[in-house]
Amino acid sequence: MAQGKLKVKSKLPAGAKVKKNKGKAVTKRSNAPVPSKSTAVERNKMKAKVTKMVNAQAEQQLRALATSSGELSAAQQHVAKAPTAPAPAK
């Protein structure tokens, strides 16, 4: 059970000054224009293009290196010498 008196809110004296709230520090317009997302979209497209170009260049260099070296490693020679499986008879 509750013990003691209930708290009573006290009222300010009649002559006391009361501060008024000035409102929100930042107000938002209800009809404000929506900021465009075009810069983010363009940035993502640019990143994708750069990535694609870099990957293509790297692949081209690797292919050139692979085809120009002509010599096979020991493992590749072993696989090349291995007989292939005969074609299954129908």
Secondary structure, 3 states (H helix, E strand, C coil): CCCCCCCCCCCCCCCCCCCCCCCCCCCCCCCCCCCCCHHHHHHHHHHHHHHHHHHHHHHHHHHHHHHHCCCCCHHHHHHHHCCCCCCCCC
